[in-house]
Amino acid sequence: MSATPHQPAVTEREARQVAEAAREQDWRKPSFAKELFLGRFRLDLIHPHPMPPDEDVQRGEEFLAKLRDFCETRIDSALIEREARIPDEVINGLKELGALGMKIDTKYGGLGLTQVYYNKALALVGSANPALGALLSAHQSIGVPQPLKLFGTQEQRDIFLPRCARTDISAFLLTEPDVGSDPARLATSAVPDGDDYVLDGVKLWTTNGVVADLLVVMARVPKSEGHKGGITAFVVETASEGVTVENRNAFMGLRGLENGVTRLHQVRVPAANRIGPEGAGLKIALTTLNTGRLSLPAMCVGAGKWCLKIAREWSSVREQWGKPVAFHEAVGAKISFIAATTFALEAVLDLSSQMADENRNDIRIEAALAKLYGSEMAWLMADELVQIRGGRGFETADSLAARGERAVPAEQVLRDLRINRIFEGSTEIMHLLIAREAVDAHLSVAGDLIDPEKSLSDKAKAGANAGVFYAKWLPKLVAGPGQLPRSYGDFHPAGHVDLSGHLRYVERSARKLARSTFYAMSRWQGRMETKQGFLGRIVDIGAELFAMSAACVRAELLRTTGDHGREAYQLADAFCSQSRVRVEELFGRLWSNTDDLDRKVVKGVLGGAYTWLEEGVVDPSGEGPWIADATPGPSERENVHRPIR
């Protein structure tokens, strides 16, 4: 697609360079997941399971108790679904409760909850209504509070954080009508003018944008004398002249979501509202998401818990052929999958969150894996629940109630969860993002070897460095503790099922994964980045191994604390056994797949070779362009912004 007149034309290489420049380049702290992809199973980094301080637990539990009471008595999820809007009194009630400031430090009027308890709160609210969870998450995980916490000046924190903690809702504006995961083509501009910047552009899918008081806006500053330029982050008051919310978008799920289209026309923003230096916008966005992504799997865990509850209650009373459907193997397998997967997802979430709180480990890969794995598995669990419920799973809660049955919104949960595979980095983008981090060690020593623009001397130097690295690294992938029958004996306590064998499998599989990655790099070299199917399977294997590790460590934690230890071991065993089947399939598909054939078919489809296959139907789609015009200029539409007070 050619660039529109107001949009920069960007080559593939330039787009890649922009994305690469935004990455955190260094690994200053250890990372369990990074080591896993390198074939090193560093169980010591996650076991014994890290624990929060007692005072954090007490503060978190006290808030959860208040929040649970609010969810049970003040939130009518069916009403939100029917009216496609969260009542103002519900949002104001959450403000009074302090829910807008869960992650904001107490000195700014927030609650100062840890990541662990913030996620537990989101799981709770999200189970009451997912649109509410999305509102609170977008406000605190990617909205104004988190970027200011990490990159803001003290003056910015003093001004904006007290507002965000109690009264003001925030939103994050990056996506544009023709710009999604390729920010190099960002068209919104921020032109310096004295002590201000003047912003022009259109932003799409602005979660919270319809009701937000404060916005984080990503805009491109042109390079000029005294200005480095580049994509830059700004705090913008939604009430500023020239800011227009032109549309409140509607979706297949999350019907209460306040998501819109926001136009900025000649919006003057003080330079004091710039977050970080010019050109640091993408780095700020990606760094914010390192822990911000954990909010999404939190709500996936909440969904899994609800799916398990409904599956248990329904399958015990619904009888077919003389016994409850739960005891028919075809249904029972689905219930086992939901139970085991919910246990593992909570294990992944709590482990990653506690590591984020302690700040001892670099969790950028762990958080990304949690988002990827949580969103995919929660969708599968909800789909299985709908299947278990049969026709009632497809029927709406209102319809069930109208004919006298329990109003179980299974189909709504399925619709609500679907966006999580797209939100905050689609599954496909997460595969590429995680794969880039997973091969970072290889590229750091051998990247110049496969870069066509590097000189022969650079390639020779890279070859020497790579030789030293691989001479030390490759021999360690041959054997390890996973081949010793007594390894990880702590995970085979008397009277419990044996989890040590699963950890030995993880260790062996991590080495196999690393060998597979090395072989692929040797085979494809510079073309490796085009092998997205292969890279996606590599990442999916890593996600399964991480989840297995977290599940085992959580089971051992629950055993040693005397809290459902026996049952936790059973669930971990079931999950790991199910996961191993998936891992073996993924390993097989690394080298036996239809990737090459699929590429040929795609060329045929786009070249019109199969248009005859489309005959015999009518297209009910309406008229209009595939992508809306986003030419800068004054708004010609009514402003549907509605601040909540």
C-alpha positions in Angstrom: 0.0 0.0 0.0 1.4 3.4 -0.9 1.7 6.0 1.7 -1.0 8.7 1.9 0.2 12.3 1.4 0.4 13.0 5.1 2.0 9.7 6.0 5.7 8.9 5.7 6.7 6.3 3.1 8.7 3.7 5.0 10.7 0.8 3.6 10.7 -2.6 5.3 14.3 -2.0 6.6 13.4 1.4 8.0 10.4 0.0 9.8 12.6 -2.7 11.3 15.2 -0.1 12.4 12.6 1.9 14.1 11.3 -1.1 16.0 14.8 -2.2 16.9 15.8 1.2 18.2 12.8 1.1 20.6 13.9 -2.2 22.1 15.6 -2.3 25.4 19.0 -3.3 24.2 20.7 -4.6 27.4 20.0 -7.4 29.8 21.1 -6.0 33.2 19.2 -8.6 35.2 18.7 -12.3 34.9 15.7 -13.7 33.0 14.3 -17.2 33.5 12.6 -17.2 30.1 15.6 -15.8 28.2 17.7 -18.6 29.7 15.1 -21.1 28.8 15.2 -20.2 25.1 19.0 -20.5 25.3 18.7 -24.1 26.6 19.5 -23.3 30.2 16.8 -24.3 32.7 17.5 -21.9 35.6 15.0 -23.3 38.1 16.9 -21.3 40.8 15.5 -18.1 39.4 11.9 -19.0 40.2 12.2 -21.6 43.0 11.6 -21.3 45.8 8.6 -19.2 44.7 9.2 -15.6 45.6 6.8 -14.3 48.2 5.4 -10.8 48.9 6.0 -9.0 52.3 3.3 -9.4 54.9 2.3 -5.7 54.8 1.7 -5.9 51.1 -0.5 -8.9 51.5 -2.5 -7.3 54.3 -3.1 -4.1 52.3 -4.0 -6.0 49.2 -6.4 -8.3 50.9 -8.2 -5.5 52.7 -8.8 -3.7 49.3 -9.9 -7.0 47.6 -12.5 -7.4 50.3 -13.9 -4.0 49.7 -13.8 -4.5 45.9 -15.5 -7.8 46.1 -18.4 -6.3 48.1 -18.6 -3.5 45.4 -18.6 -6.0 42.6 -21.3 -8.1 44.2 -23.6 -5.3 45.2 -23.0 -2.4 42.8 -22.2 -3.9 39.4 -25.0 -5.2 37.1 -23.2 -6.9 34.3 -26.4 -7.7 32.4 -27.4 -4.1 32.4 -24.0 -3.1 31.0 -24.3 -5.7 28.3 -27.9 -4.6 27.4 -27.1 -0.8 27.3 -23.6 -1.1 26.0 -22.4 1.4 28.6 -21.0 1.3 32.1 -23.3 3.5 34.3 -21.6 6.7 35.6 -22.5 5.8 39.1 -20.5 2.5 38.8 -17.4 4.4 37.6 -17.8 7.1 40.3 -18.1 4.3 42.9 -14.8 2.8 41.7 -13.3 6.2 42.0 -14.5 6.6 45.6 -13.1 3.1 46.3 -9.7 4.3 45.0 -9.7 1.7 42.2 -8.3 4.3 39.7 -5.2 4.5 41.9 -4.5 0.9 42.6 -1.0 1.1 41.2 -0.3 4.7 42.1 2.0 5.4 45.1 0.2 6.4 48.3 2.1 9.7 48.4 0.1 10.7 45.3 -3.2 9.6 46.8 -3.1 6.1 45.3 -3.5 2.7 47.0 0.1 1.6 46.3 -0.9 -2.0 45.6 1.7 -4.5 44.3 1.5 -5.9 40.8 0.3 -9.2 42.4 -2.7 -7.6 44.1 -3.4 -5.2 41.2 -3.8 -8.2 39.0 -6.0 -10.0 41.6 -8.2 -6.9 41.6 -8.4 -6.8 37.8 -9.3 -10.5 37.7 -12.1 -9.8 40.3 -13.5 -6.8 38.5 -13.1 -8.4 35.1 -15.1 -11.4 36.3 -17.9 -9.0 37.2 -17.7 -7.3 33.8 -14.8 -7.4 31.4 -15.4 -3.9 30.1 -14.8 -2.6 33.7 -11.5 -4.5 33.9 -10.5 -3.1 30.5 -11.3 0.5 31.7 -9.2 0.1 34.9 -6.4 -1.7 33.1 -6.1 0.8 30.2 -6.1 3.7 32.7 -3.3 2.3 34.9 -1.3 -0.2 32.9 -0.8 1.9 29.7 -2.4 5.2 30.4 -0.8 8.2 32.1 0.2 6.8 35.5 2.6 4.0 34.3 4.7 6.1 31.8 5.0 8.9 34.3 6.0 6.5 37.0 8.8 5.2 34.8 9.8 8.2 32.7 8.1 11.3 34.0 9.6 14.2 35.8 8.9 14.9 39.5 6.9 17.9 38.5 4.7 15.8 36.1 4.1 13.2 38.8 3.1 15.8 41.3 0.7 17.4 38.9 -0.9 14.4 37.2 -0.7 11.4 39.5 -3.0 12.7 42.2 -5.6 13.4 39.5 -5.2 9.9 38.1 -5.5 8.3 41.5 -8.9 9.7 42.3 -10.8 11.6 39.6 -9.3 11.6 36.1 -9.4 8.7 33.7 -6.6 8.3 31.2 -6.1 6.7 27.8 -3.2 5.7 25.6 -3.2 6.9 21.9 -0.8 5.2 19.6 -2.8 3.3 16.9 -4.0 5.2 13.8 -6.4 4.2 11.0 -3.5 3.0 8.8 -0.9 2.3 11.5 -1.1 -0.7 13.8 2.0 -2.6 14.8 4.2 -0.7 12.4 4.8 2.6 14.2 7.5 3.7 11.7 4.6 4.9 9.6 3.1 7.0 12.4 1.5 10.1 10.9 0.4 12.2 13.9 2.7 15.2 14.1 4.0 17.4 16.9 5.6 20.5 15.6 7.6 22.6 18.0 6.3 26.2 18.4 8.0 28.2 21.1 7.4 26.5 24.5 4.7 24.3 23.0 4.2 21.5 20.5 1.3 21.7 18.0 -0.3 18.2 17.5 -2.2 17.1 14.4 -3.5 13.7 13.6 -6.2 11.0 14.0 -6.0 8.1 16.6 -8.1 5.0 16.3 -9.3 2.4 19.0 -8.6 4.7 21.9 -9.7 2.6 24.8 -11.1 5.0 27.5 -10.7 7.8 24.9 -14.4 8.6 25.0 -14.5 9.3 28.7 -10.8 10.1 29.4 -9.6 13.4 31.0 -5.9 12.8 30.2 -4.3 11.2 27.2 -0.9 9.8 26.5 -0.4 10.7 22.8 2.4 9.3 20.5 3.3 11.8 17.8 6.2 12.4 15.4 8.3 15.5 16.0 10.1 16.6 12.8 13.8 16.9 13.0 15.0 20.5 13.1 17.6 22.8 14.6 17.5 22.2 18.3 15.1 19.3 18.0 16.2 15.6 17.7 12.8 14.7 16.5 11.2 11.3 16.3 8.2 9.6 17.9 7.6 11.3 21.2 5.1 10.9 24.1 3.0 13.7 25.4 0.4 14.1 28.2 -2.6 15.9 26.6 -5.6 17.3 28.3 -8.7 15.9 26.5 -10.5 19.2 27.2 -7.8 21.1 25.1 -9.1 23.1 22.2 -8.8 21.0 19.0 -9.3 17.5 20.6 -12.5 15.9 19.3 -13.8 12.4 20.0 -15.4 11.7 16.7 -16.9 8.3 17.3 -17.6 5.8 20.0 -16.7 2.4 18.5 -18.8 -0.8 19.0 -17.4 -4.3 19.1 -18.5 -7.9 19.1 -17.6 -8.1 22.8 -16.7 -5.7 25.7 -19.9 -3.8 24.9 -19.3 -1.3 27.7 -15.9 -0.4 26.4 -15.5 3.4 26.0 -13.3 3.1 22.9 -13.3 5.8 20.1 -11.7 7.8 17.4 -9.9 10.9 18.5 -8.9 13.8 16.2 -6.3 16.3 17.2 -6.3 19.5 15.2 -3.7 22.2 16.1 -3.7 21.1 19.7 -1.2 23.1 21.7 0.6 21.0 24.3 3.2 22.6 26.7 6.7 21.2 26.3 6.5 20.5 30.0 4.0 17.8 29.1 6.4 15.9 27.0 7.3 12.5 28.6 11.0 11.9 28.3 13.2 13.2 25.5 12.2 13.6 21.8 12.4 10.3 20.0 11.9 8.2 23.1 8.1 7.6 22.6 8.3 4.0 21.3 10.8 3.0 24.0 8.5 4.4 26.6 5.6 2.6 25.2 7.4 -0.8 25.0 8.9 -0.4 28.5 5.5 0.5 29.9 4.1 -2.6 28.4 6.7 -4.9 29.9 4.7 -5.1 33.1 1.5 -3.5 31.7 0.9 -6.6 29.7 0.3 -8.6 32.9 -3.1 -6.9 33.3 -4.5 -8.8 30.4 -3.6 -12.3 31.5 -5.0 -11.3 34.9 -8.4 -11.0 33.4 -7.9 -14.2 31.5 -7.2 -16.0 34.8 -10.5 -14.6 36.2 -12.3 -15.9 33.1 -10.8 -19.3 33.5 -11.9 -19.5 37.2 -15.5 -18.6 36.1 -15.5 -21.1 33.3 -14.4 -23.8 35.8 -17.1 -22.9 38.2 -19.9 -23.0 35.6 -18.5 -26.2 34.0 -18.5 -27.9 37.4 -21.9 -26.8 38.5 -23.6 -27.5 35.1 -21.9 -30.8 34.4 -22.9 -32.2 37.7 -26.6 -31.6 37.2 -27.0 -32.2 33.4 -27.5 -35.9 32.8 -27.3 -37.9 29.6 -27.6 -41.6 29.2 -28.0 -42.2 32.9 -25.2 -40.2 34.4 -23.9 -36.6 34.7 -22.3 -35.3 31.5 -19.0 -34.7 33.4 -18.5 -38.5 33.7 -18.7 -38.9 29.9 -15.1 -38.9 28.8 -15.6 -36.4 25.9 -17.0 -33.8 28.3 -14.7 -34.7 31.2 -11.6 -34.1 29.1 -12.8 -30.5 28.5 -13.4 -30.0 32.2 -9.9 -31.3 33.0 -8.4 -29.0 30.5 -10.2 -26.0 32.0 -9.2 -26.8 35.5 -5.5 -27.6 34.7 -5.1 -24.6 32.5 -6.6 -22.2 34.9 -4.2 -23.5 37.6 -1.2 -23.0 35.2 -2.3 -19.5 34.0 -2.6 -18.3 37.6 0.8 -19.8 38.3 2.3 -18.0 35.4 0.6 -14.7 36.3 1.5 -14.8 40.0 5.1 -15.8 39.4 5.6 -13.1 36.8 3.9 -10.5 38.9 5.9 -11.3 42.0 9.1 -11.1 40.0 7.9 -7.7 38.7 7.4 -6.5 42.2 10.8 -7.6 43.4 12.5 -6.1 40.4 15.3 -8.7 40.7 14.7 -10.2 37.3 14.2 -8.9 33.8 10.6 -10.1 33.0 10.1 -8.6 29.6 9.8 -12.1 28.0 7.9 -13.6 30.9 5.3 -10.8 30.7 5.0 -11.2 27.0 4.6 -14.9 27.3 2.0 -14.5 30.0 0.0 -12.2 27.7 0.4 -14.5 24.7 -0.4 -17.7 26.5 -3.1 -16.3 28.7 -5.1 -14.8 25.8 -4.9 -17.9 23.7 -5.7 -20.4 26.4 -8.5 -18.4 27.9 -10.2 -18.2 24.5 -9.9 -22.0 24.3 -11.3 -22.5 27.8 -14.3 -20.3 27.0 -14.9 -22.1 23.8 -14.9 -25.4 25.6 -17.4 -24.1 28.2 -19.8 -23.1 25.4 -19.4 -26.6 24.0 -20.1 -28.2 27.4 -23.2 -26.1 27.7 -24.4 -27.1 24.3 -27.2 -25.0 22.9 -27.4 -23.1 26.2 -23.8 -22.0 25.7 -24.8 -20.3 22.4 -28.0 -18.8 23.9 -27.7 -15.4 25.6 -28.2 -14.9 29.3 -31.3 -12.7 28.8 -32.9 -15.4 26.7 -32.1 -18.1 29.2 -33.6 -16.0 32.0 -36.7 -15.2 29.9 -37.6 -18.9 29.6 -36.9 -19.6 33.3 -33.3 -20.9 33.4 -30.2 -19.6 35.1 -28.8 -16.6 33.1 -25.3 -17.9 32.4 -23.5 -15.5 30.0 -21.2 -18.1 28.4 -21.5 -16.7 24.9 -20.8 -13.3 26.2 -17.5 -14.4 27.8 -16.5 -16.0 24.6 -17.1 -12.7 22.7 -15.4 -10.6 25.4 -12.3 -12.8 25.5 -11.7 -12.7 21.7 -10.1 -9.3 21.7 -7.4 -10.4 24.1 -5.7 -12.2 21.2 -5.4 -8.7 19.5 -5.2 -6.2 22.3 -1.8 -4.8 23.3 0.0 -6.8 20.6 -1.7 -9.5 18.5 -0.7 -13.1 18.9 1.2 -12.9 15.6 3.1 -9.7 16.7 3.8 -11.2 20.2 5.3 -14.3 18.4 7.7 -12.0 16.6 8.4 -9.7 19.6 9.3 -12.7 21.8 11.2 -14.4 19.1 13.4 -11.3 18.6 14.2 -11.3 22.3 14.7 -15.1 22.3 17.4 -14.9 19.6 19.0 -11.8 21.0 22.1 -13.6 22.2 22.6 -15.1 18.8 22.2 -11.8 17.0 24.5 -10.0 19.4 27.4 -12.3 18.5 26.5 -13.3 14.9 24.1 -10.6 13.6 26.7 -9.0 11.4 27.3 -12.4 9.7 23.7 -12.3 8.2 23.4 -8.6 7.6 23.9 -8.0 3.9 24.9 -4.4 4.4 27.9 -5.2 6.7 31.4 -5.2 5.3 33.7 -8.2 4.9 35.8 -7.0 7.8 32.7 -6.7 10.0 31.6 -10.2 9.0 35.0 -11.6 9.7 35.0 -10.0 13.2 31.5 -11.4 13.8 32.6 -14.8 12.7 35.4 -14.9 15.2 33.1 -13.7 18.0 30.5 -16.3 17.0 33.1 -19.1 17.0 34.1 -18.3 20.6 30.4 -18.1 21.7 29.2 -21.3 20.1 32.3 -23.3 21.1 31.3 -22.7 24.7 27.5 -22.8 24.2 26.8 -25.8 21.9 28.5 -28.5 24.0 26.2 -27.6 26.9 23.2 -28.5 24.9 24.1 -32.1 24.6 23.4 -33.3 28.2 21.9 -31.9 31.4 20.1 -32.7 34.6 17.0 -33.7 32.6 18.7 -37.0 31.8 19.4 -37.9 35.4 16.5 -39.8 37.0 16.8 -38.3 40.4 17.0 -34.6 39.4 14.6 -32.2 40.9 13.7 -34.6 43.7 12.2 -31.8 45.8 9.2 -32.1 43.5 8.5 -35.8 44.4 7.5 -35.5 48.1 6.1 -38.5 49.9 2.3 -39.0 49.4 2.1 -36.7 46.3 2.2 -37.3 42.6 5.6 -37.0 41.0 6.3 -33.6 39.3 10.1 -34.1 39.0 9.7 -36.0 35.7 7.9 -33.0 34.2 10.8 -30.7 35.2 13.3 -33.1 33.7 11.2 -32.9 30.5 11.3 -29.1 30.6 15.1 -29.2 31.0 15.6 -31.6 28.1 13.1 -29.7 25.9 14.8 -26.4 26.6 18.1 -27.8 25.2 16.2 -29.2 22.3 14.6 -25.9 21.7 17.9 -24.1 21.7 19.4 -26.6 19.3 16.5 -26.2 16.9 16.8 -22.4 17.0 20.6 -22.7 16.2 20.0 -25.1 13.4 17.3 -22.8 11.9 19.6 -19.8 12.1 22.4 -21.8 10.4 20.0 -23.0 7.7 18.2 -19.8 6.9 20.6 -17.1 8.2 19.2 -13.7 7.1 15.9 -15.2 5.9 15.2 -16.4 9.5 13.0 -13.3 10.2 10.7 -14.3 7.3 10.1 -17.7 8.8 7.2 -16.5 11.0 5.6 -19.9 11.2 8.7 -21.5 12.6 9.4 -18.6 15.0 5.8 -18.8 16.2 6.2 -22.5 17.1 9.5 -21.8 18.8 7.8 -19.2 21.0 4.8 -21.4 21.7 7.1 -24.2 22.9 8.8 -21.7 25.2 5.5 -20.6 26.5 4.5 -24.2 27.3 7.8 -24.8 29.1 7.5 -21.6 31.1 3.9 -22.5 32.1 4.9 -26.1 33.1 7.7 -24.6 35.2 5.4 -22.1 36.9 2.8 -24.7 37.6 5.2 -27.1 39.3 6.8 -24.3 41.4 3.3 -23.1 42.4 2.2 -26.6 43.4 5.3 -26.9 45.6 4.6 -23.5 47.2 1.1 -24.6 48.0 2.3 -27.9 49.4 4.8 -26.2 51.7 2.3 -23.6 52.9 -0.2 -26.3 53.7 -2.8 -24.8 51.3 -4.4 -27.4 49.0 -1.0 -28.9 48.3 -2.2 -32.4 47.3 -4.8 -31.0 44.9 -2.3 -28.5 43.5 0.1 -31.3 42.7 -2.7 -33.2 40.9 -3.6 -30.1 38.8 0.1 -29.4 38.0 0.6 -33.0 36.9 -2.5 -32.9 34.7 -1.5 -29.6 33.1 2.1 -30.7 32.5 0.9 -34.0 30.9 -1.5 -32.0 28.6 1.2 -29.5 27.9 3.8 -32.2 26.9 1.4 -33.5 24.2 1.2 -29.9 22.8 5.0 -29.5 23.0 5.7 -32.7 21.1 3.3 -31.7 18.4 4.9 -28.3 18.1 8.4 -29.8 17.9 7.2 -32.0 15.1 5.7 -29.1 13.2 9.0 -27.2 13.3 10.2 -29.2 10.4 7.1 -30.9 9.1 4.5 -28.3 8.1 2.8 -26.6 5.2 4.5 -23.2 5.4 6.0 -23.2 1.9 2.8 -24.5 0.4 0.8 -21.9 2.2 2.9 -19.1 0.8 2.2 -20.4 -2.8 -1.5 -20.5 -2.1 -1.4 -16.9 -0.7 0.2 -15.7 -3.9 -2.5 -17.4 -5.8 -5.3 -15.9 -3.7 -3.9 -12.3 -4.0 -3.1 -12.8 -7.7 -6.8 -13.7 -8.4 -6.2 -17.4 -9.3 -9.0 -18.6 -7.0 -11.7 -15.9 -7.5 -13.9 -18.6 -9.0 -14.1 -20.2 -5.5 -15.8 -17.0 -4.2 -18.7 -17.4 -6.5 -22.2 -18.4 -5.3 -22.6 -16.0 -2.4 -23.6 -12.4 -1.7 -21.5 -9.9 0.3 -23.6 -8.1 2.9 -20.8 -5.6 3.6 -21.6 -1.9 3.3 -19.9 0.6 1.0 -16.9 2.6 2.0 -13.1 2.5 2.0 -11.2 -0.3 3.7 -9.3 2.3 5.8 -10.8 5.6 6.8 -9.3 8.8 5.7 -7.1 10.2 8.4 -6.0 13.5 6.7 -5.2 16.1 9.4 -7.6 19.0 9.7 -10.4 20.4 11.7 -13.1 18.0 12.8 -16.4 18.0 11.0 -18.2 15.7 13.5 -19.9 16.2 16.8 -17.6 15.7 19.8 -18.9 12.7 21.7 -16.4 13.0 24.6 -18.2 12.6 27.9 -16.1 13.1 31.0 -17.5 11.3 34.1 -17.9 13.4 37.2 
